[in-house]
Amino acid sequence: MSAASSEHRFVHTPRNGTPSKPVQRKTTPAEHRVQVAAARLRVTLDERLGRETPAKTKALAKEPI
């Protein structure tokens, strides 16, 4: 593949050798309510399907909305 080929523009090399860390941001109260509701749905679905729910998800589902 030559440097002028059309596929070359899709190849990206990282600017530095260290992987970037995801930015942690504070969730808003509305986002937290959505996460709690989603956790409750996940717990209910897992119970019906006979799956094991992660402890973190169970704890989130018990929080008040």
Backbone as CSV, one residue per row, in Angstrom:
resi,resn,N_x,N_y,N_z,CA_x,CA_y,CA_z,C_x,C_y,C_z
1,MET,0.856,-1.161,0.000,0.000,0.000,0.000,0.907,1.230,0.000
2,SER,0.668,2.106,-0.905,1.476,3.321,-0.975,0.903,4.383,-0.056
3,ALA,1.707,5.389,0.246,1.272,6.463,1.136,0.150,7.282,0.523
4,ALA,-0.012,7.203,-0.767,-1.043,7.993,-1.440,-2.352,7.222,-1.595
5,SER,-2.403,5.977,-1.158,-3.628,5.204,-1.345,-4.745,5.736,-0.455
6,SER,-5.972,5.484,-0.865,-7.129,6.001,-0.131,-7.288,5.327,1.232
7,GLU,-6.786,4.100,1.399,-6.922,3.403,2.668,-5.953,3.931,3.723
8,HIS,-4.910,4.597,3.303,-3.907,5.080,4.233,-4.470,6.149,5.176
9,ARG,-5.440,6.902,4.742,-5.973,7.972,5.593,-6.749,7.431,6.793
10,PHE,-7.126,6.160,6.779,-7.858,5.578,7.893,-6.948,4.965,8.949
11,VAL,-5.651,4.941,8.689,-4.690,4.376,9.620,-4.162,5.505,10.497
12,HIS,-4.395,5.403,11.791,-3.952,6.437,12.716,-2.987,5.828,13.725
13,THR,-1.914,6.516,13.970,-0.969,6.084,14.985,-1.124,6.977,16.191
14,PRO,-0.976,6.443,17.394,-1.116,7.284,18.587,-0.003,8.316,18.656
15,ARG,-0.312,9.462,19.219,0.673,10.536,19.317,1.724,10.234,20.375
16,ASN,1.368,9.502,21.407,2.349,9.104,22.412,2.107,7.648,22.777
17,GLY,3.030,7.061,23.482,2.954,5.638,23.783,2.064,5.277,24.956
18,THR,1.617,6.250,25.742,0.805,5.943,26.908,-0.670,5.973,26.542
19,PRO,-1.441,5.007,27.018,-2.871,5.020,26.736,-3.552,6.151,27.508
20,SER,-4.551,6.725,26.890,-5.249,7.820,27.558,-6.209,7.261,28.604
21,LYS,-6.355,7.978,29.695,-7.253,7.566,30.770,-8.616,8.199,30.533
22,PRO,-9.710,7.463,30.790,-11.028,8.052,30.614,-11.254,9.156,31.646
23,VAL,-11.929,10.195,31.237,-12.199,11.317,32.125,-13.392,10.970,33.000
24,GLN,-13.193,11.044,34.310,-14.275,10.788,35.251,-15.024,12.088,35.497
25,ARG,-16.323,12.070,35.296,-17.097,13.263,35.576,-18.233,12.914,36.516
26,LYS,-18.687,13.884,37.240,-19.760,13.695,38.212,-21.087,13.579,37.457
27,THR,-21.896,12.593,37.832,-23.187,12.444,37.178,-24.192,13.391,37.804
28,THR,-25.119,13.847,37.003,-26.162,14.734,37.497,-27.211,13.896,38.229
29,PRO,-28.051,14.532,39.051,-29.112,13.765,39.726,-30.043,13.046,38.750
30,ALA,-30.308,13.659,37.616,-31.179,13.019,36.626,-30.511,11.772,36.048
31,GLU,-29.209,11.859,35.765,-28.486,10.704,35.247,-28.435,9.581,36.279
32,HIS,-28.293,9.959,37.544,-28.256,8.950,38.604,-29.597,8.230,38.710
33,ARG,-30.687,8.974,38.598,-32.018,8.341,38.643,-32.189,7.343,37.506
34,VAL,-31.689,7.693,36.333,-31.772,6.785,35.189,-30.940,5.531,35.447
35,GLN,-29.755,5.696,36.041,-28.905,4.548,36.343,-29.556,3.630,37.364
36,VAL,-30.215,4.205,38.377,-30.903,3.394,39.388,-32.057,2.630,38.739
37,ALA,-32.822,3.306,37.894,-33.945,2.647,37.222,-33.442,1.515,36.320
38,ALA,-32.349,1.750,35.611,-31.788,0.713,34.746,-31.283,-0.476,35.572
39,ALA,-30.703,-0.197,36.723,-30.222,-1.276,37.591,-31.391,-2.114,38.100
40,ARG,-32.486,-1.458,38.441,-33.669,-2.207,38.890,-34.200,-3.111,37.799
41,LEU,-34.241,-2.590,36.573,-34.694,-3.415,35.454,-33.756,-4.595,35.228
42,ARG,-32.448,-4.357,35.357,-31.456,-5.426,35.168,-31.636,-6.516,36.216
43,VAL,-31.871,-6.119,37.471,-32.064,-7.106,38.540,-33.308,-7.941,38.261
44,THR,-34.391,-7.285,37.857,-35.633,-7.999,37.561,-35.442,-8.967,36.398
45,LEU,-34.780,-8.506,35.347,-34.551,-9.366,34.186,-33.673,-10.554,34.556
46,ASP,-32.614,-10.298,35.313,-31.730,-11.391,35.718,-32.453,-12.422,36.572
47,GLU,-33.341,-11.955,37.449,-34.115,-12.888,38.274,-35.000,-13.771,37.397
48,ARG,-35.649,-13.160,36.412,-36.550,-13.924,35.542,-35.799,-14.911,34.656
49,LEU,-34.588,-14.533,34.253,-33.812,-15.411,33.383,-32.920,-16.370,34.153
50,GLY,-32.905,-16.249,35.480,-32.097,-17.133,36.301,-30.615,-16.830,36.248
51,ARG,-30.278,-15.579,35.987,-28.868,-15.168,35.919,-28.430,-14.570,37.245
52,GLU,-27.122,-14.494,37.419,-26.537,-13.849,38.596,-26.312,-12.376,38.265
53,THR,-26.774,-11.501,39.162,-26.589,-10.067,38.984,-25.369,-9.619,39.777
54,PRO,-24.513,-8.784,39.195,-23.347,-8.289,39.940,-23.763,-7.529,41.192
55,ALA,-22.954,-7.638,42.245,-23.272,-6.990,43.522,-23.376,-5.475,43.376
56,LYS,-22.547,-4.895,42.536,-22.577,-3.441,42.319,-23.935,-3.004,41.749
57,THR,-24.471,-3.803,40.830,-25.761,-3.487,40.230,-26.883,-3.645,41.253
58,LYS,-26.803,-4.694,42.084,-27.814,-4.895,43.120,-27.821,-3.739,44.117
59,ALA,-26.636,-3.278,44.495,-26.540,-2.167,45.437,-27.127,-0.890,44.834
60,LEU,-26.856,-0.648,43.574,-27.395,0.539,42.905,-28.904,0.458,42.812
61,ALA,-29.443,-0.740,42.579,-30.889,-0.906,42.448,-31.610,-0.648,43.764
62,LYS,-30.925,-0.816,44.896,-31.563,-0.612,46.201,-31.614,0.862,46.605
63,GLU,-30.882,1.721,45.896,-30.878,3.146,46.243,-32.223,3.774,45.905
64,PRO,-32.644,4.744,46.686,-33.914,5.416,46.366,-33.756,6.322,45.149
65,ILE,-34.841,6.438,44.418,-34.826,7.329,43.242,-35.102,8.699,43.666
